[in-house]
Amino acid sequence: MATTSSVGVGGGGDSGGAPKIAWNEAQRRFETEDKKAYLQYALRDDGKVMDLVHTYVPPSKRGLGLASHLCVAAFDHAKSHSLSVIPTCSYISVSS
């Protein structure tokens, strides 16, 4: 089941607002509406830990802050579901 939510993140008023990020539970990822940019995760420790393993933004969409929006959606999801997070993805571990 995919759940769509708009992620509100401060800053960057030039795009008319935050992009909509969907939680795609079946594929274990958070993704943009067009599904071209995404953050892949794996569940560990009987579903109590969300390991953020890979972030991808296509070259045509880089520099727009999409990776950041994907991360915010993942961390908000983890917080609301009382999950611990492992930032395995180099983008996340370097940015945190």
ChimeraX attribute file (.defattr): number of C-alpha atoms within 10 A of each C-alpha:
attribute: neighborCount
match mode: 1-to-1
recipient: residues
	/A:1	8
	/A:2	14
	/A:3	10
	/A:4	15
	/A:5	13
	/A:6	14
	/A:7	18
	/A:8	14
	/A:9	13
	/A:10	8
	/A:11	8
	/A:12	11
	/A:13	8
	/A:14	8
	/A:15	8
	/A:16	7
	/A:17	14
	/A:18	18
	/A:19	18
	/A:20	17
	/A:21	26
	/A:22	23
	/A:23	22
	/A:24	17
	/A:25	12
	/A:26	8
	/A:27	13
	/A:28	16
	/A:29	22
	/A:30	27
	/A:31	29
	/A:32	21
	/A:33	14
	/A:34	10
	/A:35	13
	/A:36	11
	/A:37	21
	/A:38	26
	/A:39	26
	/A:40	21
	/A:41	24
	/A:42	15
	/A:43	16
	/A:44	14
	/A:45	8
	/A:46	6
	/A:47	11
	/A:48	14
	/A:49	17
	/A:50	23
	/A:51	19
	/A:52	25
	/A:53	17
	/A:54	17
	/A:55	22
	/A:56	16
	/A:57	20
	/A:58	10
	/A:59	8
	/A:60	7
	/A:61	12
	/A:62	12
	/A:63	9
	/A:64	13
	/A:65	13
	/A:66	23
	/A:67	22
	/A:68	16
	/A:69	24
	/A:70	28
	/A:71	21
	/A:72	16
	/A:73	24
	/A:74	25
	/A:75	17
	/A:76	14
	/A:77	15
	/A:78	16
	/A:79	12
	/A:80	9
	/A:81	10
	/A:82	11
	/A:83	18
	/A:84	17
	/A:85	18
	/A:86	17
	/A:87	19
	/A:88	15
	/A:89	17
	/A:90	13
	/A:91	17
	/A:92	18
	/A:93	11
	/A:94	9
	/A:95	10
	/A:96	8
